[in-house]
Amino acid sequence: MGVAVVSNALPSVLAGLGPKICFAGETLYVPDPHPETFERGPRRVVLVGIVSGYSASVFSFDRSDVVWFGYPVPGLNTSRPSSSPAPAPST
């Protein structure tokens, strides 16, 4: 992400955050069962990689200093074959 910011590639990164997230112009569209429009204003944008499913999407506009978006970690859908059992918890 840091390289994208300093090399003006951030629009490409935002456009590839996940299958449910769309970036067009200066607008980031995220899935929401109750769609609303939010303005970022002077708030910083924080991108948070999450490991909870390839189509996961979480975000928050609740803070006054920052807005954050969770996006699926790249390659998550290929990290473990779906037919493989989950590892047993260690004791």
C-alpha positions, 0 to 999 in steps of 0.5 A, spaced: 500 500 500 505 504 501 508 503 494 502 505 491 501 511 495 507 514 493 507 512 486 500 514 484 498 507 483 493 508 489 487 508 484 489 501 481 490 498 488 483 501 490 480 498 484 482 491 486 481 490 493 476 485 492 470 482 488 465 486 492 468 493 492 468 498 486 472 504 485 470 509 480 473 516 479 474 518 486 468 514 489 469 507 493 463 503 493 462 498 498 456 493 499 451 495 504 444 492 506 442 499 507 446 504 502 448 511 504 453 516 502 458 518 506 463 524 505 471 522 507 472 530 508 479 531 512 479 524 515 484 519 513 483 512 509 485 506 513 486 500 509 485 493 513 487 486 510 482 481 513 482 474 513 475 472 514 473 470 507 475 472 500 468 476 499 468 479 506 467 486 506 467 491 513 468 498 513 466 504 518 465 511 518 464 512 525 470 516 527 471 523 526 479 522 524 479 516 520 475 512 515 477 504 515 475 499 510 477 491 511 478 488 505 480 480 503 488 479 504 490 478 496 491 470 495 486 468 501 482 464 496 488 460 494 491 459 501 488 453 503 484 448 498 477 447 500 477 440 500 483 440 506 481 439 513 482 445 517 488 444 522 487 441 529 488 446 534 494 445 538 494 444 546 
